[in-house]
Amino acid sequence: MKLCQGQVWKQGGEYIRIVRLERLEVEYKSMTSLAGNAGTKIVTSKKDFCRLLKDAHQQIGRASCRERV
C-alpha cells in the first residue's frame, strides 16, 4: 500500500483523510462525512496508522500518488 497526502479512506462509518505525511509520522483527520470540514485531527506513527487502515477501503477519485523520478 502506498500512502499519499490527501488520500481518503473509509472504515466503518468514518472517513480518514491524510493531512500530513512524513517518514515516521502521519497526521490525519477523522470525519463522519466528506461534505463538511468538521472532524478531529490526530497525529500518530506511520506503523499505527497502517494498522488502523487494515480493514479500510480507499475512496476512488481522490488524491493520487505521484511517482518520483
Secondary structure in CASP SS format (residue, H / E / C, confidence):
PFRMAT SS
TARGET T0000
AUTHOR 0000-0000-0000
METHOD secondary structure of the structure
MODEL  1
M C 1.00
K C 1.00
L C 1.00
C C 1.00
Q C 1.00
G C 1.00
Q C 1.00
V E 1.00
W E 1.00
K E 1.00
Q E 1.00
G C 1.00
G C 1.00
E E 1.00
Y E 1.00
I E 1.00
R E 1.00
I E 1.00
V E 1.00
R E 1.00
L E 1.00
E C 1.00
R C 1.00
L C 1.00
E E 1.00
V E 1.00
E E 1.00
Y E 1.00
K E 1.00
S E 1.00
M E 1.00
T C 1.00
S C 1.00
L C 1.00
A C 1.00
G C 1.00
N C 1.00
A C 1.00
G C 1.00
T E 1.00
K E 1.00
I E 1.00
V E 1.00
T E 1.00
S E 1.00
K H 1.00
K H 1.00
D H 1.00
F H 1.00
C H 1.00
R H 1.00
L H 1.00
L C 1.00
K C 1.00
D C 1.00
A C 1.00
H E 1.00
Q E 1.00
Q C 1.00
I C 1.00
G C 1.00
R C 1.00
A C 1.00
S C 1.00
C C 1.00
R C 1.00
E C 1.00
R C 1.00
V C 1.00
END
